[in-house]
Every structure is written in structure tokens, then in C-alpha cells.
Amino acid sequence: MQSRNLRSRWVVAIVCVLSVWTFRAVADDTTNPPARTEYFGRRIAQTMHYTGAPWLVRESRKREEEPKKLLDALAMKPGQRVCDMGCGNGFYTLRLARRLGERGTVYAVDIQQEMLDGLMRRAERQEIHNIRPICGSPIDPRLPAGTIDLVLMIDVYHEFSHPQRMLDAIRRSLKPSGRIVLVEFRAEDPNVPIKPLHKMSKQQILKEIVPNGFRLDHQFDGLPWQHVMIFVPEERRSEGNGRPPE
């Protein structure tokens, strides 16, 4: 009789836990609007699942993307606050953290907690302590307002399911002197061995970013496969900016 009562309690407990999980899942689904499939005529790519994280730290990536050359070109200063948007398991985050030094901060944003967990395990092993992980949402990276010097988006913007909302939120997070950097595989080059859905042309990048209140500041064309385009906020935005509604 006692064992039967114990089993009954376990069943009730399990049902309660599953109910909470189900409630949270439903709540998460209703918090965010339905994902867009297109933006300014471009088909939006799916976000990489966390089970694909080993590909992000593949041995060949350093040769393919030349991260040192990219970070040198951005001329970041020790002590700055930089966001690695869509950080994954930290291929760039750890490099940024070393460059910014102990007085600097890297805000590591991803929408999958599993990615952030993997990143922080790597940071702990390397004794890096100036990273702040943030589990964002598809419409809000949850960055502190007016504090970020640079938001770095490497092969991630094309996966935003709500580009306008994300760009609005990113803009609010920037200092007056803040910048955003888009790094995307070149759609214009058929020799870049990446699926077309995961590439963007300069023309398409400008088509999407400029109407969202940014202007192109400068570009860096020194990477093997990727565009690097640096934008700053426009001082003023007109009300009728021609953006498609989210």
C-alpha cells in the first residue's frame, strides 16, 4: 500500500512538472510573433540548432574567415563593451574577450541556452571572466540600453526571423558613438562554398539595413569569403521610412 502511494505521488509530481514545461513552452510561443519567411525579397534562413555547434569551432574556420584580420580591422579598444550577436559556442566571443581585456565586457547573445552553456564552459577552461551571457529572444537581444560600443553580427543577421525588431532593439542598445558590423558570406561570388540561403550581397544588405535607421560608414573587403560592412545610426529617422511591417 505504501509503495502504491509513493508511485502515485511520483506520477502526480511528474505530471505537474510536465504541465509547467508545457505552460512555459506555450508562453514562449505566444510571446513572439510568428517568424517571417521573407524580408525585402530575401528568404530568411533557419537558425542553426545547438546540436550543430561543433561546426562553429571546426579546424578550418580560422583559415576560411581569418578572424584576426577581421578583429584588427574593427579597431576595438581595451575597456569597450562589445556584443557578439548570435555568439553560438564562442568562436569569436573568446577572441573578443581577450582583446577587450579585464576592463572590457563582451555581451554574448544567443537565443539557445545550450549554446551559451557551451560558451561559458570554454571560457571557464580558458580562465576568461569578462563575458556576460544573455539568452535573447527572436525579437529582442535584451541588451542594456545606450551602453554598447559595437554590435558584431557574424553570419547571423540573415537568420533573424524579425529583422526590423532586432535592428530597432540593437539600435537602442548603442552608445551615441556605437557601431554595428555585418559580416556575411558573399552572394556575388559563386566560388564561396556556402549555400545561397546563407549568403548576402552588398546590395541586399544595404536594401535591408539602411531603411532601418542606419547608414553605411565604411567597408572592409580583406576577408577571403565575407563582406564586412560597418553601419552607424542615422542622427534622424523620418517617420515614413518605407520599412515593411513586422
N, C-alpha and C positions, 0 to 999 in steps of 0.2 A: 504493500500500500504506500509505504514511504517513498519507494523508488518511482512508483507511478506518479505521485505528486511532484517529485523532483523533475521527472520528464516533462510534466505539464507546465511547470514553471519555466523550464528551458524553452519549450515551444512558444510560450507567451512572450518571453524575452526576445527570442529570435524574430517573432512577428513584429514586435514593437520596433526593433532595430531596422528591419526591412521597411517598415512603414515610414520611419524617419528618413531613410535613404531615398525612398520613393518620393516623399514630400519635397526633399531638397532638390532632387532631380527635376521634378515638375516646376519648382520655384525658379530654378536656374533657367529652364526653358522659357518661362513666361517673362523673365526679367529682360531678356534680349529679344529684339525684333527678329523676324525671320531673316536668315542670311541672304544677301544679294547674290545673284549669279553673274551679273554683268555690271560694269561701270564704265561710262564713256565709250561703249562699244567693245570693251575688253572683257573676255571671260575670266572670272575670278578663280584662281587655283585653290584647291583644298589645302588646309593646314596639314603639315607633316605630323603624323601620330608619334607619340613619345617612344613607341617601340622601334622607330627608325633612328633613334638618337645616335647609335654608333656611327652612322654615315656622316654625321656632322663633325666628327673628330677623326675622319679617315686619314690615313697617312698621306694621301696625295693632295689633300686640300691646301696645305701650305704652299705647295708648288703651283697649284691651279689659281689661287687667289692672291698670293703674295701679301699676307696681312701686314707685315712690317712696312711695306711700301705704302699701303693704304693709310695706316695709322700715322706714319710720318707726314703724309700729305695733309692730314687734318689739323696738324699743328696744335694739338691739345696741350694744356699747361698743367703741371702738377697742382693739385688742390682743387681742380674743377669738378663739377658734378655732371656726369655723362650718363645717358641712358642707353643701354643695349636693348633695343626693342626686338622682341622675338628672339630672346637670347639662347633658347634651346639649352643644351648642357654646357655652354660656356666657352666655345672655341675662341670667341673674341672677348668675352667678358673678362677672363683671367688676364689676357694681354692688356686690356684697358686698365684693369685694377693696378697692374704693376706700373704702368706709365703715369697714372694719376698720383701714385704714392699714398702714404698713410693719411695725408690731409685731404685727399680727394675721395670721391664716392662714385661707385658705379651702381646705378639703379638697373637691376636685371629684371626685365619684364617678360613674362611668358603667360599664356593662358592655360598651360598644363602644369599642374603642381609637380608632376613626375619629372618634368624637365628641370624645374628649379631644384628639386631634391638631388638630382644627379649633379647639377652645377655646384651646389653647396658642398657635396661630398668631395668633389675635385678641389674646391677652394680650401677646404679644411686640410686635405692631404698636402697641399702646397703652402699652407700657413698664410693664406691671403684673407684679410679680415675687413676690407673696405668695400664689400659688396652688400647691397641691400636687395634681397629678392622680393619681387612683387608679383603676385598672381593676379593678372589683369583679366578683363573680360573682352569679348569681341567688339565692344563699343567704347571701352574706357580702360586705358592703361593704368589708371589710379596713381598717377604721379603727383607729387606735391606741386601746387600752383606757383608759377613765377620763380622757379629755383634752378632750372636745368640749363646748362651751358650748351649742350649738344645732344641731340637725339640721333642715334645711329641705327639705321634700318638696313640690314644686310640680307638680301634675298628674302625679305619678309613682306614688304609692302604689297606685293602682288597677291598675297594670301589674305589681306584684310577683307573680311566679309562685309564691313561697313566703313569704307574708306573715309567718307565725309566726317562721320562722327569721331573716328580715330584721329584724323588730322585736326579737327576742332579741339579735341582733348589735348593733343600733343602741343598745339599752339598755346593753349592756356598754361601749360607746364613750363614754357620757356621764359628765361630772363629776357629783358628788352634786347640784349645783345645775343640772344640764343640763336642757334642754327639747327636745321635738320639735314641729314645726309642720307640720300637714297643710293644704295648700291644694288644694281640689278644686272643680271646676265643680258648681254647684248642681243636683242632680237634681230638687229640688222645683219648679224654675222652668222651665216649658216654653218660655219665651222665650229661654233661654240656648241659642244656636245651636251646640251641641256634641252629637255622637252620644251617646245614652243610655249606651252601654257605657263612655264616658269621663267620666261624671258620678258623683257620690256624694251621697247625702242625709246630713244630720247624724245621723239615726237609724242609718244603716248604718255610718257612721264610728265612732260610739260602740259599736255592736254588735261591731265588729272590734278596736278599739284597747284598750278597757277590759279585756277578758279577757286581754290580753297584758301585764298588769302596769303599765298607765299609768292615770292619772286626768286628767280634763279640768280644766285650770287656769283658762282663760278663752277667750273667743272674740272675734273681730273681724269685724263684719258690714259694713264700709265699702267693700268692693270691688264693682265692677259685676256680676260674674258668678260669683264664687267664695266659698266658705266659707273661713274661716281659723280653725282650731281648734288651740289650744296645749295640749299634754299634758306632764305631768311623771311620772316613775316613782313608783309606789306604794312606800312605805317597806318594806312587807312584801307578799309574794305567797303565797297559800295553795297547797298542792300540788295540790289538786283545783280548778283554776280554770275548768274547763269548756271549754277550748280544743279544737277539733278537731285530731286528729293530722296532722302534715305527711306 
